[in-house]
Amino acid sequence: MNKEIVLYTEALSLRDLGFKENCFGFYNIAGTFVPDYNVTIENINKLELKDCCLAPTYLAVLRWFREVHHIDGWVVPYHTLRGQRYGIMIEGDNSGADQDSDFESFEEAELHLVQLLIKILIDHNTEAEWMSSSSPQK
Amino acid sequence: MDEFFVTPEIARTLQQLGFDVPCLRGVNPDGLECKSVWPIDFNSGNGIMGYVSVPMYTQCINWFRERFNILGFVVPTYLNDTCKYSFTVDRVSFTELGFDTPEDAYQGCVEEIIDYIHTLYESQITSNTRSGEQEDNEYRVSE
């Protein structure tokens, strides 16, 4: 079932962005996926290990972006003369980051989608921090 | 997280289709749900007959794509301020609209693909007997 789980690098980024949903496993300090039927953020925090994090499914990550951050992303298959290809679409972000996406496999598109959503959220957070730090102090 | 998993009825049909991907959930012979800390192919029996694997919807969708070359996918549709979900089964150009959640759309998608496979491989159903105890119907898919 590893195909359904986001990669370690993305899982760490999601942790840093505040992802705390229950998962079907976690990544240990070696970055190895350890499955379990229900892992909570409390379970992970108890371990007190810096590089340990929740290992969410792609579906759970997309739901988190949609429900918590109001950014909806998904993979769209389409046919071309070269055969089946996959694109990505993002609703709730006007940066046009999803344009010109073209992937050979569903897995490749799904990974790129999550990476893009993470980047969008980091950019949003950075922008929000900059706005708050540059606003006049009372 | 129950919403990520197929219903026991769908799980039993998947078993008949030969679903063999290890899962975190299963159903025991008494129909009770069982969970595992490690993915198990409950359908293989593992020495205990009568168990059924209960996969996540995305595991099914991936398995259909890899095993049968049937592509099912779910996309949102935004209209004014409302969002509904639809699914499409690529091979049969079938689309159904109007689901409230992606999980509902995934369920519809998996059911539609199962119906399609039944139609496609109806003539290929063969009865197998496993270990002389349990009789399964499996689909033999030509590569």
Contacts between the chains, C-beta under 8 A, distances in Angstrom:
chain1	res1	chain2	res2	distance
A	1	B	21	7.0
A	1	B	22	6.3
A	1	B	23	7.0
A	1	B	24	7.1
A	1	B	39	5.0
A	1	B	56	7.5
A	1	B	59	6.1
A	3	B	59	8.0
A	3	B	62	5.9
A	4	B	56	6.3
A	4	B	58	5.1
A	4	B	59	6.1
A	4	B	62	7.4
A	22	B	1	5.9
A	24	B	1	7.3
A	24	B	24	5.7
A	35	B	24	6.6
A	35	B	37	6.9
A	35	B	38	5.8
A	35	B	39	5.7
A	36	B	24	7.9
A	36	B	37	4.9
A	37	B	24	4.9
A	37	B	25	7.0
A	37	B	35	4.1
A	37	B	36	6.5
A	37	B	37	6.2
A	38	B	1	7.0
A	38	B	35	7.8
A	57	B	4	7.0
A	57	B	56	7.0
A	57	B	58	6.7
A	58	B	58	7.0
A	59	B	4	6.4
A	59	B	56	7.5
A	59	B	57	7.6
A	59	B	58	5.4
A	59	B	102	7.4
A	60	B	1	7.8
A	60	B	4	7.5
A	62	B	102	7.8
A	63	B	102	7.2
A	72	B	76	5.7
A	72	B	83	7.3
A	74	B	74	7.4
A	74	B	75	5.4
A	74	B	76	6.4
A	75	B	73	6.9
A	76	B	73	7.3
A	76	B	75	6.3
A	77	B	71	5.8
A	77	B	73	5.9
A	77	B	90	6.3
A	84	B	71	7.3
A	89	B	75	7.7
A	91	B	76	6.8
A	91	B	78	6.0
A	106	B	62	7.9
A	106	B	65	6.9
A	106	B	71	8.0
